[in-house]
Amino acid sequence: MRLNSQTALRGKGVILLPYERMMVPKYHDWMKSPELLLLTASEPLTLEEEYDMQNKWLQDEDKCTFIVLDRDAYEKNKDEIGSMIGDTNLFLSYDEDQSLVAEAEIMIAEAWARGKRKGWEAMILMLLYGISELKVKKYQAKISMSNSVSINMFHKLGFKEESHSDVFKEVTLMKMTDEEWAKWLNQQTDYEILKRNLL
């Protein structure tokens, strides 16, 4: 979305940057992995289709996407592409009360970066951004039943099961936002919003 196109979010161990055209080839390489396609319930795209998708996500006001960088790697070499480890997304909609709902997603694509709480911190930064900048009132996470790591992470973040689908083999978790939860999220990491060009 245009709103976050000039925004960077910085935590203790990760940095979130808007998904830009120069990042597409590495993202495309990630999405050749059958494991990641399965875990993210995605279809393989050609490189040209991936460029189109990146541009569409930049334009659409109901999609907020950030690429996750490993902060230590970035601060050593200032190489954004080399420091990319995954992405995080919010898909926005309104419920019947016209409250903003966001479906949250996180993917740590680089195997070496998994199990180091990078996804945990990146998701917290994204949740805080949604609360403070987008005014999200309710979060959902739709996760494959086979993805126990993701399900456990969202449970630890305070999400509860809302529904599950045996047909789609996925569970939907939910969390209403409030001041107390936002305060707890802030206590889990540093949360800094920067201008993209000041990183």
N, C-alpha and C positions, 0 to 999 in steps of 0.2 A: 504494500500500500504506500501511497505517496507520503503519508504522515511520518513513517519511520525511515524514509529514503535517505535522510541526512543525519540519522541517529546512530550512536554507538552506546552499548550498555557494557559496563565493566564490573566484574566481580573479582573475587580473590584469585580464582584459577582459570577463569574463562572470560572471553570478550565476545559480545554479540555484535555482528555487523549486518547491515542490510544485504540481501542477496543481489549481487550485481553481475553484470554480463560476463566480466572476466572470471567469475567463479564457476560458470556453467560447465566447462570441460571437466573439472575435478568432480563436481557434483554428478555429472553424467557417468563418470567412471565408477563412482560409488554405486550408482543405481544399476550397474550391470551385475551386481551380486544377487544371486537367487535368495540368499538368506535375508538381505535387507529388503528385497521386493516382498518377500513373505511377511516379514515383521511389520512392514509399513503398509501392507495391503495395496501395493502400487503395481502399475503396469509398466513394462519397459518402454522407453521412448527413444527415438533417434536423437542424435545431437541437435538437429534442426528443431525438432519438437521440444527439446529441453530449453533451447533459446527462446522459443515462442512462449513456453510456460513461464520462464523467468520474467519475460516482459509483461505477460498477463498478470502475474502476481504483483508486479510493481504497480500496475494500473488499477487493479481491483481494490475497492475500499472495504471488502469483507474478508480480506486475507492479509495477515501480518506475518512476515517471514524474516527471520534472522539466521545468518550462518554463524555457527559456533567456532571460535578459534581457541586453541590452547594458549593461555596468556603467557606462560613461561616461554614457549617456543616463539611466540610473536615478539616478545620483548628482547629476546636474544638476537633475532635476525631481521625483524621488521618485514618478514615475508608473509603477507596475508594468505596467499594461496597455500604455501607450505605449512601454515599453522592451522588450516581448516580441519576440523574433526567431526563436524555434523551440522545439523540444522534444527531449528525449533519454529513452530508455526502456531498461529491462532486463526481459526475460522470463525468469523463473527456472524451472528444472527440475532433476531429479537424474538422473545417469547410472547405469549398472549398478553402479558402486562406491559409490553414494550420495554422490558428490561433487557440489557445487552448480555447475550450469552456467547461464550467463546469455547470452542472445542480446541483443546491444547494437545500438541504433539511434540515429541522430542525424538531425535535419532542421533546416536553417536556412531558414526560410520567407521571410524578408524579403530581397528581392534585394539591397538596399543593404548588407546585413551579410555577404554571401557573399564569399569570396576574401580575408577579413581574419583568418583563423585562429580565428574565433569557434567554428566547429564543432569544430575540432581541440581547442581548450581545453575546451569543454563536454564532449566525449567523454572527455578525460583525467580531468576531475573526476568524471565518472560511473564510469569504470573504477576510480579510486581509492576512491570510495565503496563500490563493490561489493566490492572487496578488503578494505577496513578494517572496514566495518560489516556486510556481508552474508556475508562469508567465501566469496566466489566463487572456485572453483578453475580454471574453464575458461570462456573467452569465445568466443562465436561471433558472426559477422556475416553475415547473408544479404542479398546485395546484387544488384540488377538488373545484368545484364552490360552494359547501356548506361550505367550510372552510374559512369563511369571516375573521376570526382573522388572519390567515396566509396571505391571500391576502392583507389585510390592512397593515400588517407589512412590506411586500415586497414593497408595494407602498411607504411607509414612508422611505424605504431604497433607493428609487430612481428608482425602477424598473417600466417599462411601459408594458402595454399589447402588446404582439407580436401576439398572436392568441388565439382562444378558440375553443373547440370541444364540440358540443352538444352530439355527440355520446359517448365520454368518460366522459362527464360532468366535464371537467377540463379546466383551463385557463393557458396559458403559458405567463409568464412575463419575461422581458429581461432587462439587463443593460450592456452597454459597460463599460469597466474599463478605467480609466484615472487617471492622477496624482491628479487632483483636487478632484475627488471622494474619492480616497485613503486617501487623507489628511482629508477630512470630516469624513470618517470612523474612522480614528485614533483619531479624536476629541471626538468621542462618548464614548470612554472607554480607559482604559489602555490596551496595547497590548504587552505582554511579551512572548517571545519564550524561553523555558527552555529545558535542557536535561531531559528526563523522570526520570532518577534516581536522579536528583537534586531537585525534587519538595519537 
